[in-house]
Amino acid sequence: MGLLIMQKVKVGIVGCGNISEIYFKNFKSVFTITEVVACADILSKKANEKALEFGYKAMSIEEIMKDENIQIIVNLTIPSAHYDVCMKALH
């Protein structure tokens, strides 16, 4: 029987505010079947800071939604933005 080689599921995180810190840390150590490849925030400065700190690519929200390599979007935005981000991700 051959080895089963699984490719990691590519993840994009939208929302780089206060709550994001624990998600960024846990994706590196806990969720071993995933690989965060990019992050985005309405404030590009926040996305750039997190990308630099954790080794991800900073993108705009539009770019992260259009990236065909990203299979899962983790929505860490403020509650009033959840609907719009979720709808963009689904489309």
KELOZA-187153 format. One record per atom (N, C-alpha, C, CB): x, y, z. Coordinates in pm, whole numbers. Glycine has a CB too. Example, Ala and Ser with C-alpha at 12.3 -4.5 7.8 and 13.67 -1.06 7.14 Angstrom:
# KELOZA-187153
u:v:w
1319:-569:780
1230:-450:780
1320:-330:780
1131:-447:905
1285:-225:708
1367:-106:714
1290:3:787
1408:-60:572
This chain:
# KELOZA-187153
u:v:w
85:-117:0
0:0:0
90:124:0
-97:-1:123
61:221:-85
141:342:-97
109:442:13
120:405:-232
193:541:23
171:648:120
62:742:71
300:726:145
-18:787:162
-120:886:131
-61:1024:157
-251:864:216
-48:1103:54
8:1237:69
-105:1336:51
123:1263:-34
-132:1408:158
-240:1507:153
-180:1645:138
-328:1499:280
-237:1720:47
-197:1859:37
-272:1938:143
-223:1915:-105
-204:2033:200
-269:2116:301
-374:2205:237
-166:2201:376
-480:2228:311
-588:2316:266
-540:2460:282
-721:2290:346
-549:2538:174
-502:2676:174
-608:2768:235
-468:2722:31
-565:2852:330
-655:2936:406
-617:3083:388
-654:2898:556
-719:3167:377
-700:3312:380
-777:3368:498
-747:3377:247
-714:3457:573
-779:3517:690
-815:3661:657
-686:3511:815
-942:3695:677
-990:3832:656
-1024:3889:793
-1115:3837:558
-955:3996:828
-972:4060:958
-848:4039:1041
-1096:4005:1030
-770:4142:1061
-642:4131:1132
-641:4214:1259
-527:4175:1040
-755:4223:1324
-766:4302:1446
-730:4222:1569
-905:4356:1461
-783:4264:1684
-746:4207:1814
-762:4056:1823
-827:4271:1921
-873:4002:1777
-900:3859:1792
-811:3774:1702
-1046:3830:1763
-755:3834:1599
-680:3756:1500
-553:3693:1555
-645:3843:1383
-494:3752:1655
-365:3704:1709
-369:3555:1744
-326:3785:1833
-471:3511:1815
-481:3371:1856
-502:3280:1735
-595:3352:1956
-575:3328:1635
-596:3249:1514
-465:3233:1438
-703:3314:1423
-391:3340:1422
-263:3332:1352
-170:3234:1423
-198:3471:1343
-164:3238:1553
-77:3148:1629
-125:3003:1617
-73:3189:1777
-255:2980:1633
-307:2843:1629
-299:2780:1491
-448:2842:1675
-314:2857:1386
-302:2798:1253
-160:2747:1229
-340:2899:1145
-63:2807:1293
76:2760:1278
102:2633:1358
174:2870:1322
34:2616:1472
70:2505:1560
-37:2398:1579
106:2559:1691
-163:2433:1565
-271:2339:1598
-333:2275:1474
-378:2410:1678
-365:2356:1375
-437:2308:1258
-339:2261:1152
-530:2418:1202
-291:2139:1166
-182:2091:1081
-224:2054:940
-119:1973:1145
-352:2042:913
-395:2010:776
-424:2135:694
-519:1921:780
-402:2251:756
-423:2376:686
-293:2454:674
-529:2461:758
-292:2545:579
-179:2635:562
-233:2773:530
-82:2585:449
-214:2866:620
-254:3003:593
-156:3059:490
-256:3091:724
-210:3112:382
-125:3165:276
-135:3316:263
-159:3100:145
-244:3375:318
-263:3519:302
-356:3573:410
-318:3551:163
-346:3704:430
-437:3772:520
-475:3907:460
-375:3789:661
-590:3956:502
-640:4084:450
-714:4156:561
-731:4062:328
-720:4286:547
-795:4369:640
-835:4496:565
-711:4402:769
-943:4557:606
-984:4682:544
-876:4788:562
-1118:4730:603
-798:4775:670
-682:4861:693
-558:4784:649
-672:4906:845
-504:4818:535
-392:4742:480
-272:4739:575
-350:4801:346
-257:4840:657
-146:4843:753
-154:4723:849
-147:4975:832
-275:4692:895
-292:4578:986
-257:4447:916
-436:4573:1039
-304:4431:792
-273:4310:717
-123:4298:694
-347:4309:583
-57:4407:661
87:4404:638
163:4367:765
136:4540:588
119:4419:879
184:4387:1007
173:4239:1040
123:4470:1120
53:4183:1026
33:4040:1056
107:3952:956
-117:4006:1056
105:3991:831
175:3913:729
325:3908:759
152:3974:588
380:4019:797
522:4025:830
553:3943:955
566:4170:850
468:3956:1056
490:3886:1182
482:3734:1168
390:3932:1285
387:3686:1086
362:3542:1080
408:3476:950
217:3516:1099
458:3555:856
510:3497:732
406:3466:627
582:3373:764
298:3540:626
195:3524:525
204:3635:422
55:3522:589
124:3626:319
116:3730:218
1:3823:253
97:3668:75
26:3953:253
-81:4051:274
-148:4079:140
-25:4183:337
-281:4081:143
-359:4107:22
-472:4203:57
-414:3975:-40
-532:4258:-45
-657:4332:-23
-768:4230:-8
-687:4433:-142
-882:4273:42
-995:4180:57
-1039:4130:-80
-1114:4250:129
-1038:4216:-179
-1077:4175:-314
-979:4070:-369
-1082:4296:-408
-850:4091:-346
-749:3996:-395
-763:3860:-328
-608:4051:-371
-784:3860:-198
-792:3732:-126
-916:3653:-171
-797:3756:26
-1023:3724:-202
-1146:3657:-247
-1131:3599:-387
-1264:3754:-243
-1048:3658:-470
-1030:3613:-608
-920:3510:-624
-1000:3732:-696
-841:3488:-522
-729:3394:-531
-782:3251:-536
-632:3411:-410
-765:3186:-649
-820:3052:-668
-747:2944:-589
-816:3017:-814
-631:2975:-536
-558:2879:-454
-612:2870:-312
-411:2914:-450
-681:2974:-269
-735:2977:-133
-867:2902:-131
-754:3123:-83
-875:2802:-43
-992:2715:-36
-1088:2751:78
-949:2572:-22
-1035:2815:181
-1117:2852:297
-1087:2996:333
-1089:2757:419
-1192:3072:360
-1178:3208:412
-1222:3205:558
-1261:3312:328
-1134:3249:647
-1169:3263:788
-1205:3409:809
-1050:3217:885
-1329:3432:852
-1383:3567:865
-1371:3615:1009
-1531:3572:819
-1275:3702:1034
-1252:3756:1168
-1286:3905:1175
-1105:3734:1210
-1373:3947:1088
-1410:4088:1083
-1507:4123:1196
-1473:4121:947
-1532:4252:1210
-1630:4296:1309
-1769:4247:1267
-1627:4453:1325
-1860:4228:1362
-1991:4172:1329
-2064:4243:1215
-2078:4174:1451
-2055:4372:1208
-2128:4444:1102
-2072:4416:962
-2126:4593:1129
-1953:4360:953
-1894:4328:823
-1905:4180:787
-1749:4369:821
-1950:4097:881
-1956:3953:857
-2036:3915:733
-2014:3883:977
-2152:3971:719
-2239:3933:607
-2171:3960:474
-2372:4010:615
-2119:4080:455
-2055:4115:328
-1937:4025:298
-2010:4261:329
-1853:4000:397
-1736:3915:376
-1778:3772:346
-1644:3918:500
-1875:3722:417
-1924:3584:392
-1982:3572:251
-2032:3545:497
-2059:3669:211
-2120:3665:76
-2012:3671:-32
-2220:3782:58
-1910:3754:-13
-1800:3760:-109
-1728:3627:-116
-1701:3871:-73
-1706:3565:-1
-1637:3436:2
-1718:3327:-69
-1610:3394:148
-1848:3330:-51
-1932:3229:-114
-1940:3245:-265
-2072:3235:-56
-1930:3367:-311
-1935:3390:-455
-1800:3361:-517
-1978:3534:-486
